[in-house]
Amino acid sequence: MIVLRTYLTVGIIILMLGLGSYWHNQYINSSTFSLEGMLIAVEDLIQSRHWDKANQQMDQLKKEWDETKKLWSILLDHQEIDNIDLSLKRAEKYILENEAALSLGEVAALRLLFNHIADTETITFQNIL
């Protein structure tokens, strides 16, 4: 009877860890997808030289990032979050100064940072080993 309780407790703990990992993975992927979509919109606006709209889109992105960052800071390495904050600030300034090449480069860097996090947080055999 005691052995059965032990197995049941261990099974419940493993199930909870598995479900938590699944939720973590889904949340990171969905928020990355949303943020990347906003970055693509910013990129398109920069390429078409609509600086005011690009600046407004960056403001919306920053607001969404500030909300997302609250939970990501619990789940992820703070260095990754700091890198995104730094890159986001640079992109904002480049867009404000109407610097097409620099702002496009920084938006591309932001997309890479977000995709890197989504890739490293996905549970695969490569990440486990």
C-alpha positions as CSV (number, residue, x, y, z in Angstrom):
1,M,0.0,0.0,0.0
2,I,2.8,2.4,0.9
3,V,4.7,1.5,-2.3
4,L,1.5,2.2,-4.4
5,R,1.2,5.7,-2.8
6,T,4.8,6.4,-3.5
7,Y,4.4,5.4,-7.2
8,L,1.2,7.5,-7.4
9,T,2.9,10.5,-5.9
10,V,5.9,10.2,-8.2
11,G,3.5,9.7,-11.2
12,I,1.6,12.9,-10.3
13,I,4.8,14.9,-9.9
14,I,6.1,13.7,-13.3
15,L,2.7,14.5,-14.8
16,M,2.8,18.0,-13.3
17,L,6.3,18.6,-14.6
18,G,5.4,17.4,-18.0
19,L,2.3,19.6,-18.2
20,G,4.3,22.6,-16.9
21,S,6.9,22.1,-19.5
22,Y,4.3,21.8,-22.2
23,W,2.6,25.1,-21.0
24,H,6.0,26.8,-20.8
25,N,6.8,25.8,-24.4
26,Q,3.4,26.8,-25.8
27,Y,3.6,30.2,-24.0
28,I,7.1,31.0,-25.3
29,N,6.2,30.0,-28.8
30,S,2.9,31.9,-29.0
31,S,4.4,35.1,-27.5
32,T,7.4,34.8,-29.8
33,F,5.1,34.4,-32.8
34,S,3.1,37.5,-31.8
35,L,6.1,39.6,-31.2
36,E,7.7,38.5,-34.4
37,G,4.6,39.4,-36.3
38,M,4.8,42.9,-34.9
39,L,8.5,43.1,-35.9
40,I,7.6,42.1,-39.5
41,A,5.1,44.9,-39.6
42,V,7.7,47.4,-38.4
43,E,10.1,46.1,-41.0
44,D,7.6,46.6,-43.8
45,L,6.8,50.1,-42.6
46,I,10.5,51.0,-42.5
47,Q,11.1,49.6,-46.0
48,S,8.2,51.8,-47.3
49,R,9.6,54.8,-45.3
50,H,6.5,55.3,-43.2
51,W,8.5,56.4,-40.2
52,D,5.5,57.7,-38.1
53,K,3.6,54.5,-38.5
54,A,6.8,52.5,-37.8
55,N,7.3,54.5,-34.6
56,Q,3.7,53.8,-33.5
57,Q,4.1,50.1,-34.2
58,M,7.3,50.1,-32.2
59,D,5.4,51.7,-29.3
60,Q,2.8,48.9,-29.5
61,L,5.6,46.3,-29.7
62,K,7.3,47.8,-26.6
63,K,4.0,47.7,-24.7
64,E,3.4,44.1,-25.6
65,W,7.1,43.3,-24.8
66,D,6.8,44.9,-21.4
67,E,3.8,42.6,-20.6
68,T,5.5,39.5,-22.0
69,K,8.7,40.3,-20.2
70,K,7.1,40.0,-16.8
71,L,6.5,36.3,-17.2
72,W,9.5,35.6,-19.4
73,S,11.7,37.0,-16.6
74,I,10.5,34.1,-14.4
75,L,10.9,31.5,-17.1
76,L,14.1,32.5,-18.9
77,D,17.7,33.6,-18.5
78,H,17.9,37.3,-17.7
79,Q,20.8,37.8,-20.1
80,E,18.5,36.9,-23.0
81,I,15.9,39.5,-21.8
82,D,18.6,42.1,-21.3
83,N,19.8,41.5,-24.9
84,I,16.2,42.0,-26.2
85,D,15.8,45.2,-24.1
86,L,19.0,46.6,-25.5
87,S,18.2,45.8,-29.1
88,L,14.7,47.2,-28.7
89,K,16.0,50.5,-27.4
90,R,18.5,50.7,-30.3
91,A,15.7,50.0,-32.8
92,E,13.5,52.6,-31.3
93,K,16.2,55.3,-31.6
94,Y,17.1,54.3,-35.1
95,I,13.5,54.5,-36.2
96,L,13.1,57.9,-34.4
97,E,16.1,59.2,-36.4
98,N,14.8,57.7,-39.7
99,E,17.9,55.5,-40.1
100,A,16.6,52.8,-42.5
101,A,19.7,50.6,-42.7
102,L,20.4,50.7,-39.0
103,S,16.8,50.2,-38.0
104,L,16.3,47.3,-40.4
105,G,19.4,45.7,-39.0
106,E,18.3,46.0,-35.5
107,V,14.8,44.7,-36.3
108,A,16.4,41.7,-37.9
109,A,18.6,41.2,-34.7
110,L,15.4,41.4,-32.6
111,R,13.7,38.7,-34.7
112,L,16.8,36.5,-34.4
113,L,16.8,37.0,-30.6
114,F,13.2,36.0,-30.3
115,N,13.5,33.0,-32.6
116,H,16.7,31.9,-30.7
117,I,14.8,31.9,-27.4
118,A,11.9,29.9,-29.0
119,D,14.4,27.4,-30.4
120,T,16.4,27.0,-27.2
121,E,13.3,26.6,-25.0
122,T,11.7,23.9,-27.2
123,I,12.2,20.5,-25.7
124,T,14.2,18.4,-28.1
125,F,16.9,15.8,-27.7
126,Q,19.5,18.4,-28.7
127,N,18.4,20.6,-25.9
128,I,18.4,17.8,-23.4
129,L,21.8,16.4,-24.3
